[in-house]
């Protein structure tokens, strides 16, 4: 009996001993809705200091006793306690109610989303990396309501998007938002999307006033990733892309070109027997295949678009750290080949973000970033011009007869687009940018945070442009050979330029967070100083004996050099006060006092104050709303008002009298260096001002839906205008603060998110509109610019011209119509007599359209099933007009080369084709090219912007490969477009004249791996 009792006690002690031992626990943490692995989740053993955090793959390893509790917590997820019942755990965390408790980045700090009273949109890394593009600015398109993102070019190195927040806001000053990367003014396109943690877009005065004089056009805050966990985590992200043009016009054949050239000549002369090409030549082309000798039929676009259009992006991220020292590092290489020869762009980006915790009160952080951009294009003309030539050139001109043997392209000046692209030299720009930033956070006592940093960014572009002579040949039909006849362009040359751009930023701020019972408040105050300096030099020479030695000292003629420098500075004092009662009643006040070197200190115009105030009411927390809480779980009204500034003039010192050199004078037998004053100064010039009002509604309802609605009014005053002055003054007119305008608009966002077993769905729809109207232009009746006019009562830069009224169909129709400003013929465009005076003259012109997008919308639908994910992204514009002209519109027109025509031009007016697309054919467009509504086309569109299909490799396979997480994906960009716009042209690109670099349709394959 004693032995049995002893054995029993030993067994009990053994069990207790085993239970008391620490075991190694591994696990994975995912989002309960999407199933996405969660990085940076804090995991501690309850009651102990032992802890760790999850890797990028959501995995963790920790030592704990059997039966102990693991506490999992994160800012954005509900904390959860999980008992240790085995050595392997799987945990799904619930996101805090619709992200309302999530912390978002705002100006000079962070706030809980539930307490926001301004108009703010936050985009997370997972939203940004669903699309594979070469420039991060394009990632914003369709993701944030009220943010208009348009891409105007697909050229490597120049395919970034323009960004406008809540419409246009100035005539001569900058239209784009202030972009800050980790608190420093920088370019969004220099950052790889894989290194971005989040992007916050501040749209109204309440959210942007702390940026004062540079916030009138909105602010974009980019936060790069920083190390979160204590374990080593490595991720590799790679994609390969094939690019081709979304749209390109189709040329007419040589035979059609010759036949229609004769038709145009007959229409022009009135002689039905007139011709440019005789019938024998036409018959020869009709019966003889092209031989590149005496029968030439070149498809210039096909000949030119021979580059690979291949793009690749390779990125490695490393996150590592311990209790006090953490490090995030990222390295990216991007290469992008264009469609035409010698168009290429590469980017190398290295980023290191260390964090050091000295103790509970003091910590340091830093950013080290190096970026090198390398852009190559042809030197003699822009790629856009070369493409316009390829679109518009006559097909019967010689292109290329052999290696280094180029034809004259049917041009009297021998300019050949193929020769320009392949052999006439290149322009290469290498820009090295370096950013160093170091800062600290100090907490002397509870609730007080003191932060400061200093940052210095240098950008050093170096451009080297070499123009080479190419050999021009012409066919010798008699000898069945080719003769060298000339060199183009005739003079070779080399130019180089260097510049250094340095931006230094100093910032310090302090905040106090406090609470008195259920009254919560926070004070923030700080100062910021930013200094920018530029200096640059350039030099050039011509006539190099050996074109293969591109060194300036070897040029023998036309030695030139130049240089320049300038500096600017801005300093601001900012503050913010936040208050809430039970997170139900919300108040916020912001202000910034700014001084800028762009305005006169003597005239007391350098300083301005920019305040804002906002309030919010979370009505869903009221007692009277409890009966509806099962339907609407969250509801908040917001309202804000504030004043902002805009100082972004292209002129550095617009208030000062600036003298120009180089106007030398010869007297007393000596050439004397001369300086002259060309621009009239205005010492009283100051900021443009923008008063902004915003109301908003945030709802979470029916468990799975969230809704945000905004309405805003932007009233812009002190608009900088160039007001005409009498010509006898002899100076260019100065800038003056005179005009006013307003933007009114609304923004709607609806999201549905649900997980049903293994199937997940996340769909977001956006709809927004912004309407601009100029309200006054004192002393200026209107501002003209080519085909556009800015006038009171109209939108900025609206198309202005005659209202087309079909074609003149006959001589009788001409006789019965108002007198036109030209002698019309049947088939010419007819215009409306808007003032009814019986004649068509400039007084009949009117506003005929505008190319700023209206009624923008998008649908972002993401589906998941087990290891598969499918994303569909549609983006569109409901109203937009586009003016087409030049080579892109007119047959037989180019202005600067001998042109052909396009396939679409074959639909021209004849008595038998009275409703043709084009007027009667003429050798030159003549009066039919007058600016009119005829050439303004509807460019509204719906585009399948992106499709992305991905597959996560199963964990059983990954464990064998010693990989934590891996995903394979294929995607397509700009796959199809529904539009009524011009055939062969992209509706997103404005003011089509044939001189453009097409946007890209892409097919991509890639992989994301976490180790």
ZAMARGU-4260 file (C-alpha; in steps of 0.2 Angstrom, whole numbers, plus 5000, padded with zeros to 4 digits):
<rodrens>
0) 5000/5000/5000 | 5014/5012/5004 | 5023/5008/4988 | 5007/5012/4978 | 5004/5028/4988
5) 5023/5033/4984 | 5021/5028/4966 | 5005/5039/4965 | 5013/5054/4973 | 5028/5052/4962
10) 5016/5052/4947 | 5008/5068/4953 | 5024/5077/4956 | 5030/5071/4938 | 5015/5079/4930
15) 5017/5095/4940 | 5035/5095/4935 | 5031/5093/4917 | 5017/5106/4918 | 5029/5118/4926
20) 5041/5117/4912 | 5042/5130/4898 | 5038/5124/4881 | 5041/5132/4864 | 5025/5138/4856
25) 5023/5142/4838 | 5008/5150/4830 | 5001/5161/4816 | 4989/5176/4818 | 4977/5181/4805
30) 4963/5193/4802 | 4946/5185/4806 | 4938/5193/4791 | 4950/5192/4777 | 4961/5178/4783
35) 4977/5190/4780 | 4992/5186/4790 | 4995/5200/4803 | 5012/5207/4806 | 5018/5216/4822
40) 5005/5209/4834 | 5012/5210/4851 | 5012/5193/4861 | 5016/5192/4879 | 5014/5178/4893
45) 5001/5185/4905 | 5008/5191/4921 | 5026/5190/4914 | 5038/5201/4904 | 5041/5187/4891
50) 5035/5193/4874 | 5037/5193/4855 | 5028/5199/4840 | 5022/5192/4824 | 5033/5192/4808
55) 5027/5198/4791 | 5019/5180/4788 | 5009/5182/4804 | 5020/5169/4813 | 5028/5169/4830
60) 5038/5158/4842 | 5037/5160/4861 | 5042/5150/4877 | 5027/5148/4889 | 5021/5135/4902
65) 5007/5123/4898 | 4990/5131/4903 | 4997/5149/4904 | 4988/5163/4894 | 4995/5172/4879
70) 4989/5190/4877 | 4988/5196/4859 | 4986/5214/4856 | 4988/5228/4843 | 4982/5245/4840
75) 4970/5240/4827 | 4963/5224/4834 | 4954/5218/4849 | 4965/5210/4862 | 4963/5192/4865
80) 4969/5179/4878 | 4973/5162/4871 | 4977/5147/4883 | 4993/5137/4879 | 4985/5120/4876
85) 4997/5114/4863 | 5014/5118/4855 | 5005/5125/4839 | 4992/5138/4840 | 4981/5147/4826
90) 4973/5163/4831 | 4961/5175/4822 | 4960/5192/4829 | 4944/5203/4826 | 4947/5220/4819
95) 4942/5234/4830 | 4924/5240/4825 | 4927/5244/4807 | 4944/5251/4810 | 4936/5265/4820
100) 4949/5263/4834 | 4963/5262/4822 | 4976/5275/4823 | 4979/5285/4807 | 4993/5297/4803
105) 4988/5316/4803 | 4998/5332/4802 | 5012/5331/4815 | 5005/5316/4824 | 4992/5302/4825
110) 4974/5301/4830 | 4961/5288/4832 | 4950/5287/4817 | 4934/5288/4828 | 4940/5305/4834
115) 4944/5313/4817 | 4934/5328/4813 | 4942/5332/4796 | 4942/5324/4779 | 4955/5311/4779
120) 4958/5295/4768 | 4970/5282/4773 | 4977/5269/4762 | 4986/5254/4769 | 5000/5244/4761
125) 4989/5230/4755 | 4978/5242/4745 | 4994/5249/4737 | 5002/5233/4732 | 4988/5225/4723
130) 4993/5234/4707 | 5011/5233/4699 | 5016/5250/4692 | 5032/5259/4689 | 5027/5275/4699
135) 5018/5275/4716 | 5008/5291/4711 | 4998/5280/4699 | 4993/5269/4714 | 4981/5282/4721
140) 4970/5282/4706 | 4952/5277/4710 | 4957/5274/4729 | 4952/5290/4737 | 4936/5300/4733
145) 4940/5318/4728 | 4958/5314/4723 | 4959/5316/4704 | 4974/5306/4697 | 4977/5307/4679
150) 4992/5299/4669 | 4997/5309/4653 | 5011/5298/4647 | 5018/5280/4647 | 5036/5285/4644
155) 5048/5277/4655 | 5054/5289/4669 | 5040/5301/4664 | 5024/5290/4668 | 5020/5297/4685
160) 5003/5304/4687 | 4997/5322/4691 | 4987/5323/4707 | 4973/5336/4711 | 4964/5336/4727
165) 4946/5343/4726 | 4948/5351/4709 | 4959/5365/4702 | 4963/5380/4713 | 4975/5392/4704
170) 4979/5399/4687 | 4998/5402/4688 | 5002/5395/4705 | 5004/5376/4709 | 4990/5365/4708
175) 4997/5349/4716 | 4996/5344/4734 | 5010/5345/4747 | 5018/5328/4748 | 5028/5323/4763
180) 5038/5306/4765 | 5041/5303/4784 | 5038/5321/4787 | 5050/5328/4774 | 5045/5336/4757
185) 5049/5323/4744 | 5042/5314/4728 | 5030/5300/4730 | 5037/5292/4714 | 5054/5289/4722
190) 5047/5276/4734 | 5044/5258/4730 | 5026/5253/4736 | 5033/5238/4746 | 5042/5250/4757
195) 5026/5261/4761 | 5017/5257/4777 | 5002/5269/4773 | 4997/5285/4764 | 4986/5297/4772
200) 4977/5310/4761 | 4972/5326/4770 | 4958/5335/4760 | 4950/5349/4770 | 4956/5364/4780
205) 4953/5355/4797 | 4966/5342/4793 | 4978/5353/4783 | 4979/5370/4792 | 4994/5364/4802
210) 5004/5365/4785 | 4998/5383/4782 | 5004/5392/4766 | 5007/5375/4757 | 4991/5366/4761
215) 4978/5374/4749 | 4979/5360/4737 | 4979/5346/4750 | 4992/5336/4759 | 4998/5318/4756
220) 5008/5310/4770 | 5018/5295/4766 | 5024/5284/4781 | 5037/5271/4776 | 5039/5254/4785
225) 5048/5252/4801 | 5053/5236/4811 | 5039/5229/4822 | 5044/5212/4828 | 5059/5206/4837
230) 5062/5192/4825 | 5072/5193/4809 | 5060/5194/4794 | 5065/5194/4776 | 5053/5197/4761
235) 5056/5196/4743 | 5044/5204/4731 | 5047/5202/4712 | 5037/5205/4696 | 5040/5205/4677
240) 5029/5215/4666 | 5026/5216/4647 | 5020/5233/4641 | 5011/5238/4625 | 5001/5254/4620
245) 4983/5255/4626 | 4979/5263/4609 | 4988/5269/4594 | 4981/5276/4578 | 4981/5265/4562
250) 4990/5273/4547 | 4983/5273/4529 | 4992/5262/4516 | 5003/5270/4503 | 4990/5266/4490
255) 4977/5275/4499 | 4988/5289/4503 | 4992/5292/4485 | 4974/5291/4479 | 4967/5302/4493
260) 4981/5315/4490 | 4974/5316/4473 | 4956/5319/4480 | 4962/5332/4491 | 4971/5341/4477
265) 4955/5340/4466 | 4945/5348/4480 | 4958/5361/4483 | 4959/5367/4465 | 4942/5363/4459
270) 4950/5353/4445 | 4943/5335/4444 | 4959/5331/4434 | 4971/5337/4446 | 4983/5325/4454
275) 4999/5324/4464 | 5003/5306/4460 | 5000/5300/4442 | 4990/5285/4438 | 5005/5275/4432
280) 5013/5276/4449 | 4996/5272/4458 | 4994/5257/4447 | 5012/5251/4450 | 5009/5252/4469
285) 4993/5242/4467 | 5001/5228/4458 | 5019/5228/4465 | 5023/5222/4482 | 5034/5234/4493
290) 5052/5232/4489 | 5060/5246/4499 | 5067/5253/4482 | 5054/5260/4470 | 5039/5254/4479
295) 5039/5259/4497 | 5025/5257/4510 | 5031/5260/4527 | 5021/5257/4543 | 5032/5269/4553
300) 5024/5265/4570 | 5027/5246/4567 | 5045/5251/4562 | 5048/5262/4577 | 5040/5251/4591
305) 5053/5238/4591 | 5059/5240/4609 | 5054/5227/4621 | 5043/5236/4633 | 5049/5225/4646
310) 5048/5230/4665 | 5054/5222/4680 | 5054/5226/4699 | 5065/5217/4712 | 5062/5222/4730
315) 5070/5215/4746 | 5064/5220/4764 | 5072/5215/4780 | 5065/5218/4797 | 5075/5214/4813
320) 5077/5220/4830 | 5077/5216/4849 | 5070/5224/4864 | 5078/5241/4861 | 5086/5242/4844
325) 5075/5238/4828 | 5079/5240/4810 | 5069/5240/4794 | 5079/5240/4777 | 5073/5240/4759
330) 5082/5238/4743 | 5073/5240/4726 | 5078/5239/4708 | 5066/5244/4694 | 5070/5243/4675
335) 5058/5249/4662 | 5061/5248/4643 | 5050/5259/4632 | 5042/5255/4616 | 5054/5264/4604
340) 5073/5262/4604 | 5084/5271/4617 | 5070/5274/4629 | 5074/5266/4646 | 5072/5270/4664
345) 5080/5262/4679 | 5079/5266/4697 | 5089/5259/4712 | 5082/5263/4729 | 5090/5259/4746
350) 5081/5263/4762 | 5086/5260/4780 | 5075/5265/4795 | 5082/5261/4812 | 5074/5264/4829
355) 5083/5265/4846 | 5075/5265/4862 | 5087/5271/4875 | 5075/5270/4890 | 5056/5272/4893
360) 5058/5291/4891 | 5070/5293/4877 | 5071/5285/4859 | 5079/5289/4843 | 5073/5286/4825
365) 5082/5289/4808 | 5079/5288/4790 | 5093/5284/4777 | 5088/5284/4759 | 5098/5283/4743
370) 5089/5284/4726 | 5097/5284/4709 | 5086/5287/4693 | 5093/5284/4676 | 5083/5290/4661
375) 5088/5288/4643 | 5079/5296/4628 | 5083/5300/4610 | 5093/5317/4609 | 5087/5326/4594
380) 5068/5326/4598 | 5057/5320/4612 | 5050/5303/4611 | 5033/5311/4610 | 5038/5321/4594
385) 5046/5305/4586 | 5030/5295/4589 | 5020/5310/4581 | 5031/5309/4566 | 5028/5290/4565
390) 5009/5292/4566 | 5009/5306/4553 | 5023/5303/4540 | 5019/5299/4522 | 5021/5280/4520
395) 5031/5281/4504 | 5046/5290/4512 | 5062/5279/4514 | 5064/5273/4532 | 5079/5261/4532
400) 5089/5252/4519 | 5102/5243/4529 | 5113/5244/4545 | 5116/5263/4547 | 5108/5267/4530
405) 5092/5278/4533 | 5081/5286/4521 | 5075/5304/4520 | 5057/5299/4526 | 5050/5309/4511
410) 5055/5325/4520 | 5065/5339/4512 | 5075/5341/4529 | 5079/5323/4529 | 5072/5321/4547
415) 5068/5302/4549 | 5060/5297/4566 | 5068/5279/4565 | 5085/5287/4563 | 5082/5299/4577
420) 5077/5285/4589 | 5090/5273/4584 | 5106/5282/4579 | 5106/5301/4581 | 5111/5301/4599
425) 5104/5300/4616 | 5100/5311/4631 | 5105/5302/4648 | 5100/5310/4665 | 5106/5302/4681
430) 5099/5309/4697 | 5106/5304/4713 | 5095/5308/4728 | 5101/5306/4746 | 5090/5309/4762
435) 5097/5308/4780 | 5085/5311/4794 | 5088/5309/4813 | 5075/5313/4826 | 5071/5309/4844
440) 5056/5307/4856 | 5057/5312/4874 | 5044/5309/4887 | 5050/5319/4902 | 5034/5315/4912
445) 5018/5306/4909 | 5007/5313/4895 | 5021/5325/4888 | 5030/5320/4872 | 5044/5331/4865
450) 5049/5327/4847 | 5062/5334/4835 | 5071/5330/4819 | 5083/5337/4807 | 5083/5331/4789
455) 5094/5335/4773 | 5089/5329/4756 | 5101/5332/4741 | 5096/5329/4723 | 5110/5330/4710
460) 5104/5327/4692 | 5117/5326/4678 | 5111/5327/4660 | 5122/5322/4645 | 5115/5325/4628
465) 5124/5319/4612 | 5118/5323/4595 | 5126/5312/4581 | 5125/5314/4563 | 5117/5299/4553
470) 5119/5295/4535 | 5105/5298/4524 | 5103/5287/4508 | 5091/5287/4493 | 5086/5273/4482
475) 5095/5272/4465 | 5083/5262/4455 | 5093/5261/4439 | 5108/5253/4449 | 5096/5244/4461
480) 5106/5251/4475 | 5106/5266/4487 | 5117/5282/4487 | 5123/5292/4501 | 5116/5309/4499
485) 5118/5319/4515 | 5120/5318/4534 | 5107/5323/4547 | 5106/5334/4556 | 5122/5341/4549
490) 5131/5346/4565 | 5135/5335/4579 | 5135/5342/4597 | 5137/5338/4615 | 5130/5346/4630
495) 5131/5343/4649 | 5122/5350/4664 | 5124/5347/4683 | 5114/5354/4697 | 5113/5352/4716
500) 5097/5354/4725 | 5098/5353/4744 | 5083/5354/4755 | 5086/5355/4774 | 5071/5353/4787
505) 5071/5357/4805 | 5056/5353/4816 | 5052/5352/4834 | 5036/5350/4843 | 5029/5346/4860
510) 5012/5338/4865 | 5002/5336/4881 | 4988/5323/4882 | 4977/5324/4897 | 4960/5319/4904
515) 4948/5325/4918 | 4936/5312/4921 | 4928/5309/4904 | 4935/5325/4896 | 4950/5321/4885
520) 4961/5334/4877 | 4978/5336/4869 | 4988/5351/4865 | 5002/5351/4851 | 5014/5366/4847
525) 5029/5366/4836 | 5040/5375/4824 | 5046/5370/4807 | 5060/5378/4796 | 5064/5373/4778
530) 5078/5379/4767 | 5081/5375/4749 | 5096/5379/4738 | 5099/5377/4720 | 5115/5379/4710
535) 5118/5373/4692 | 5130/5374/4678 | 5129/5369/4659 | 5141/5368/4644 | 5140/5363/4626
540) 5151/5362/4610 | 5148/5356/4593 | 5158/5349/4578 | 5166/5333/4585 | 5178/5324/4574
545) 5175/5307/4582 | 5157/5305/4587 | 5162/5290/4597 | 5172/5301/4609 | 5158/5311/4618
550) 5169/5322/4628 | 5167/5341/4629 | 5185/5346/4626 | 5185/5337/4609 | 5172/5349/4602
555) 5179/5362/4591 | 5166/5375/4589 | 5152/5385/4597 | 5158/5383/4615 | 5145/5389/4627
560) 5142/5389/4646 | 5130/5395/4659 | 5126/5394/4677 | 5114/5400/4691 | 5109/5398/4709
565) 5095/5403/4721 | 5088/5400/4738 | 5071/5399/4746 | 5065/5397/4764 | 5049/5395/4774
570) 5047/5395/4793 | 5031/5391/4802 | 5024/5390/4820 | 5010/5378/4822 | 4998/5372/4835
575) 4983/5360/4837 | 4970/5358/4851 | 4959/5342/4852 | 4945/5339/4864 | 4932/5325/4866
580) 4919/5320/4879 | 4917/5302/4880 | 4923/5301/4862 | 4905/5307/4858 | 4907/5326/4856
585) 4923/5331/4847 | 4932/5348/4844 | 4948/5352/4835 | 4957/5369/4832 | 4972/5371/4821
590) 4983/5386/4816 | 4999/5390/4808 | 5009/5406/4806 | 5020/5405/4791 | 5034/5416/4784
595) 5040/5414/4766 | 5055/5421/4756 | 5044/5422/4741 | 5036/5438/4747 | 5043/5455/4752
600) 5048/5458/4770 | 5049/5477/4766 | 5031/5477/4761 | 5026/5467/4776 | 5019/5453/4765
605) 5030/5438/4771 | 5019/5432/4785 | 5002/5425/4786 | 4991/5415/4798 | 4980/5400/4793
610) 4968/5394/4806 | 4954/5380/4806 | 4941/5373/4817 | 4931/5358/4816 | 4918/5348/4827
615) 4911/5331/4827 | 4896/5322/4835 | 4895/5303/4837 | 4876/5302/4837 | 4876/5283/4838
620) 4882/5285/4856 | 4867/5295/4862 | 4854/5286/4872 | 4840/5290/4860 | 4849/5280/4847
625) 4851/5264/4856 | 4835/5257/4848 | 4844/5258/4831 | 4861/5252/4836 | 4857/5235/4829
630) 4855/5243/4812 | 4867/5258/4813 | 4882/5253/4825 | 4891/5269/4822 | 4886/5286/4815
635) 4896/5303/4816 | 4893/5320/4809 | 4908/5331/4805 | 4910/5350/4800 | 4925/5360/4797
640) 4930/5378/4792 | 4947/5385/4789 | 4959/5396/4779 | 4974/5390/4769 | 4987/5397/4758
645) 4996/5394/4742 | 5014/5401/4738 | 5019/5389/4724 | 5023/5402/4711 | 5035/5397/4697
650) 5045/5413/4700 | 5057/5412/4714 | 5056/5431/4719 | 5041/5438/4711 | 5041/5454/4722
655) 5058/5459/4717 | 5066/5468/4701 | 5076/5455/4692 | 5089/5459/4679 | 5093/5448/4664
660) 5111/5447/4657 | 5117/5444/4640 | 5110/5459/4631 | 5127/5467/4627 | 5129/5484/4619
665) 5142/5490/4607 | 5148/5508/4609 | 5165/5517/4609 | 5172/5502/4599 | 5170/5490/4614
670) 5157/5477/4617 | 5150/5481/4635 | 5141/5468/4646 | 5123/5473/4647 | 5109/5470/4660
675) 5091/5474/4658 | 5075/5474/4668 | 5062/5463/4658 | 5048/5460/4671 | 5039/5473/4682
680) 5040/5469/4700 | 5026/5470/4713 | 5032/5471/4731 | 5014/5469/4737 | 5011/5451/4730
685) 5006/5438/4744 | 4998/5422/4746 | 4983/5415/4737 | 4970/5411/4750 | 4958/5396/4751
690) 4943/5396/4763 | 4936/5379/4765 | 4920/5372/4772 | 4917/5354/4774 | 4903/5343/4781
695) 4904/5324/4782 | 4894/5309/4788 | 4902/5292/4793 | 4891/5277/4795 | 4893/5259/4799
700) 4877/5249/4797 | 4870/5232/4793 | 4885/5224/4801 | 4895/5223/4785 | 4893/5241/4777
705) 4902/5257/4780 | 4898/5274/4771 | 4906/5291/4771 | 4899/5306/4763 | 4907/5323/4761
710) 4901/5340/4754 | 4913/5354/4753 | 4915/5372/4746 | 4932/5379/4742 | 4933/5398/4740
715) 4949/5404/4733 | 4954/5422/4734 | 4969/5433/4730 | 4972/5423/4715 | 4988/5427/4707
720) 4985/5435/4690 | 4996/5443/4677 | 4986/5459/4674 | 4990/5469/4658 | 4999/5485/4659
725) 5002/5498/4645 | 5014/5493/4632 | 5024/5509/4633 | 5030/5503/4650 | 5041/5492/4641
730) 5040/5478/4654 | 5031/5461/4656 | 5016/5463/4667 | 5019/5458/4685 | 5009/5446/4696
735) 4995/5453/4706 | 4983/5446/4719 | 4966/5449/4711 | 4955/5435/4706 | 4943/5423/4715
740) 4935/5406/4711 | 4926/5392/4720 | 4925/5373/4719 | 4910/5364/4725 | 4909/5345/4726
745) 4904/5330/4735 | 4912/5313/4739 | 4904/5296/4742 | 4911/5280/4748 | 4902/5263/4751
750) 4911/5248/4757 | 4904/5230/4760 | 4915/5217/4769 | 4910/5200/4774 | 4918/5182/4777
755) 4907/5167/4774 | 4916/5151/4778 | 4931/5151/4766 | 4924/5164/4755 | 4928/5182/4758
760) 4922/5198/4749 | 4928/5216/4751 | 4920/5228/4739 | 4922/5247/4739 | 4913/5259/4727
765) 4918/5278/4726 | 4909/5292/4717 | 4915/5310/4718 | 4913/5327/4708 | 4921/5344/4709
770) 4914/5359/4699 | 4925/5374/4697 | 4919/5391/4693 | 4929/5408/4691 | 4919/5421/4701
775) 4930/5437/4697 | 4945/5443/4687 | 4947/5461/4691 | 4954/5471/4677 | 4956/5456/4666
780) 4941/5452/4655 | 4947/5435/4652 | 4963/5424/4650 | 4966/5416/4633 | 4978/5401/4630
785) 4977/5393/4613 | 4961/5384/4612 | 4956/5388/4630 | 4949/5403/4639 | 4947/5407/4658
790) 4933/5419/4661 | 4921/5424/4675 | 4906/5411/4677 | 4916/5397/4668 | 4927/5383/4674
795) 4946/5386/4673 | 4954/5382/4656 | 4938/5379/4647 | 4938/5376/4628 | 4933/5391/4618
800) 4928/5392/4600 | 4914/5391/4587 | 4899/5379/4589 | 4899/5367/4574 | 4883/5364/4565
805) 4887/5350/4553 | 4894/5352/4535 | 4889/5363/4521 | 4880/5351/4510 | 4878/5361/4494
810) 4879/5378/4486 | 4861/5381/4491 | 4865/5377/4509 | 4879/5389/4508 | 4868/5403/4501
815) 4855/5400/4514 | 4867/5401/4529 | 4874/5416/4538 | 4890/5424/4530 | 4905/5415/4536
820) 4923/5422/4539 | 4929/5412/4524 | 4922/5407/4507 | 4915/5390/4511 | 4913/5375/4499
825) 4902/5360/4501 | 4910/5348/4514 | 4917/5362/4525 | 4912/5363/4543 | 4897/5375/4546
830) 4896/5386/4562 | 4882/5393/4572 | 4877/5411/4572 | 4875/5412/4591 | 4871/5431/4591
835) 4859/5431/4577 | 4867/5445/4567 | 4868/5435/4551 | 4887/5433/4550 | 4899/5421/4558
840) 4913/5431/4567 | 4923/5430/4583 | 4908/5436/4593 | 4900/5420/4589 | 4913/5410/4599
845) 4907/5402/4615 | 4913/5389/4628 | 4913/5372/4621 | 4920/5360/4634 | 4933/5356/4648
850) 4945/5342/4650 | 4945/5342/4669 | 4937/5325/4675 | 4919/5326/4682 | 4909/5312/4690
855) 4924/5301/4694 | 4920/5284/4700 | 4928/5267/4704 | 4924/5250/4710 | 4937/5240/4719
860) 4931/5222/4721 | 4942/5209/4730 | 4937/5191/4733 | 4945/5177/4742 | 4942/5158/4743
865) 4954/5147/4753 | 4971/5151/4746 | 4965/5161/4730 | 4962/5179/4729 | 4954/5189/4714
870) 4954/5208/4713 | 4945/5218/4700 | 4947/5236/4699 | 4936/5247/4688 | 4939/5266/4686
875) 4930/5279/4676 | 4925/5297/4672 | 4907/5302/4669 | 4910/5318/4660 | 4926/5325/4651
880) 4929/5333/4635 | 4945/5332/4625 | 4951/5344/4611 | 4960/5335/4597 | 4970/5344/4583
885) 4985/5343/4572 | 4992/5326/4567 | 4980/5317/4578 | 4965/5324/4570 | 4968/5333/4553
890) 4972/5323/4537 | 4987/5329/4528 | 4992/5340/4542 | 5008/5341/4553 | 5014/5359/4553
895) 5032/5354/4554 | 5034/5339/4542 | 5026/5332/4526 | 5012/5322/4532 | 5001/5308/4527
900) 4984/5303/4534 | 4976/5289/4545 | 4964/5275/4542 | 4950/5285/4550 | 4953/5299/4538
905) 4945/5289/4524 | 4928/5293/4531 | 4928/5310/4523 | 4913/5321/4517 | 4907/5318/4499
910) 4889/5321/4492 | 4887/5302/4494 | 4894/5302/4512 | 4885/5318/4520 | 4887/5313/4538
915) 4905/5308/4537 | 4917/5309/4552 | 4928/5322/4543 | 4925/5336/4532 | 4931/5336/4513
920) 4949/5331/4510 | 4961/5346/4507 | 4980/5346/4506 | 4980/5357/4522 | 4966/5358/4535
925) 4964/5376/4532 | 4948/5384/4540 | 4941/5367/4545 | 4954/5367/4558 | 4947/5382/4566
930) 4944/5379/4585 | 4926/5373/4586 | 4916/5360/4595 | 4918/5349/4580 | 4935/5345/4587
935) 4930/5343/4605 | 4926/5325/4608 | 4917/5316/4623 | 4931/5307/4632 | 4921/5300/4647
940) 4927/5282/4649 | 4926/5266/4660 | 4942/5256/4661 | 4946/5239/4669 | 4961/5247/4677
945) 4967/5231/4685 | 4964/5212/4687 | 4974/5203/4700 | 4974/5184/4703 | 4985/5177/4717
950) 4987/5160/4725 | 4995/5157/4742 | 5006/5142/4743 | 5000/5129/4756 | 5008/5129/4773
955) 5012/5110/4770 | 5023/5115/4755 | 5030/5130/4764 | 5036/5121/4779 | 5046/5109/4768
960) 5054/5124/4759 | 5057/5133/4776 | 5047/5148/4770 | 5034/5157/4781 | 5023/5164/4767
965) 5023/5164/4748 | 5011/5171/4735 | 5011/5169/4716 | 5001/5181/4706 | 4997/5187/4688
970) 4989/5204/4684 | 4984/5215/4670 | 4983/5234/4669 | 4972/5244/4658 | 4965/5229/4649
975) 4950/5237/4641 | 4942/5253/4640 | 4924/5258/4635 | 4923/5275/4628 | 4916/5286/4613
980) 4932/5295/4611 | 4943/5296/4596 | 4948/5280/4588 | 4967/5276/4591 | 4969/5288/4606
985) 4967/5286/4625 | 4953/5296/4633 | 4963/5299/4649 | 4977/5309/4639 | 4972/5328/4637
990) 4973/5339/4621 | 4977/5325/4608 | 4987/5332/4594 | 4996/5315/4590 | 5011/5320/4600
995) 5010/5309/4615 | 5018/5293/4622 | 5004/5280/4624 | 4999/5274/4641 | 5003/5256/4644
1000) 4992/5240/4644 | 5002/5227/4654 | 5003/5209/4659 | 5012/5205/4674 | 5018/5189/4684
1005) 5026/5190/4701 | 5029/5182/4718 | 5029/5188/4736 | 5039/5177/4748 | 5042/5179/4767
1010) 5056/5170/4775
</rodrens>
